[in-house]
Amino acid sequence: MSTAVVSIPSPGHYYPGHPEDPARFSDLVNWDLKPYAHKLEWLTSTPADPARIATVHSHKMIAEVEKACLRAPAIIDYAPTYVTQSSARDAFNAAGGVLACTQAVLSGQDRNAFAMIRPPGHHAEPEAAMGFCIFNNVAIAARLALEQGLGQVMIVDFDAHHGNGTQATFWQEPRVAYFSTHQEGIYPGSGHMEEAPHARGRIVNLPLPAYSGDQTFSVLTQEVLFPLVEQRRPDMLLVSAGFDSHWQDPLTNLGLSTPGFYNLALCLVELAGTYCNGKIVFVLEGGYHPQKVASGVDACLRALTGEEPEEMSDPSPYPETDIRDRINHLQDWHGLK
C-alpha cells in the first residue's frame, strides 16, 4: 500500500513579518524526484465540514474565527496569532487535508500518511485559537478515528512547543493518550511533568532542556515512548510533527538533526507496525527554517515509505544535558518501569 500525502500551503494566510507564513513551504517541492515518489498517493481533499470542526471546537469559537476574518488582517491572541480574509477557509482546508489522510488510513486505502498543511493546530484549544493555530487538526483527526470505532488512539507530539490545545481537548478522554516532548520554559508555558495527575500513563509530558537532541531523543524513545505505547496499545498513532525541534530553527533551542528526525520517525513507524497494524498519520505543526522543514518532512516520508535515509549530516554543535534523572522520575510517575 501507498503513503497518502496532501499539501495545503494556504498562501492567503500571510501576515508581514510573521514567522508562520507560506515561506515555510518554499522548499516542500519536487516530490516527483524523490526515490519514494512511486510510493506516494497524492490525495485531493475538501474543506472540513463545520460539524466536524465542532467535534473539538465550540460553535461559538468557530463563529468568532469567521467573524475575525471579516475585519482582517487582525491579531487575535498575544502569541501573536493572526487572521486574514482567507484564514477561516484556509483552516477548514487544512483540517480537511488531515481528515482525508486519516480516512485513507482508517479505510485501508493507504498504509500511512503525511499531511503537509498550514495553519498548524496543536495550540488551538476548544474555545480559542492561539499560538499561530486556528483549528486543532490532529485533535479533529483523533475524534474521527474514535467515531469510526477505534478503541484507543495515541498522539505523539515532537514539536518544540507543548501542544496545550491537544492536551486540553483530551484532558478527560480515556481513549486518547498524549505524549509530548518540548523545550521547557518557552511558549505556551504548559506541559509540566506532573501537570495531569488524574491521567498518569495517558497524558505524558517530558519537558526538555535547551539543546536536547539526537542522543536525548534516542534515549527517551527507548525508555519512555516504547514502554508507553506497549502499555497503551493504541489502534492508531497520530503524530504532531513540529520541525522547530531542529537545532537551526530560529524560534527555539532544541537540538535534533535531520538524521535524528529520521530515526524518531522510523521508531514511530515501527511502533505503529507492531501495535496499530501500521496505522500512523503525521501532521505538520511548527518549524520556521524552510530548508529544515523540508528535510524533516523528507526524513519522515522516507521512514513511512521504507526508504533509506538521505546521505546528509547536520549535527548540532551544542552539548546535550543528561536527562537521566527526569526520565527516571517520569517513569516512576507514570508507571513505565
Buried (B, 14 or more C-beta within 10 A) or exposed (E): EBBBBBBBBBEEBBBEEBBBBBBBBEBBEEBEEBEBEEBBBEBEBEBBEEEBBBBBBBEEBBEBBBEBBEEBBBBBBEBBBBBBBBBBBBBBBBBBBBBBBBBBBBEEBBBBBBBBBBBBBBBBBBEBBBBBBBBBBBBBBBBBBBEEEBEBBBBBBBBBBBBBBBBBBBBEBEBBBBBBBBBBEBBBEBBEBEBBEEBEBBBBBBBBBBBBBBBBBBBBBEBBBBBBBEEBEBBBBBBBBBBBBBBBBEBBBBBBBBBBBBBBBBBBBBBBBEBBEBBBBBBBBBBBBBEBBBBBBBBBBBBBBEBEBBEEEBBBEBEBBEBEEBBEEBBEBBEBE
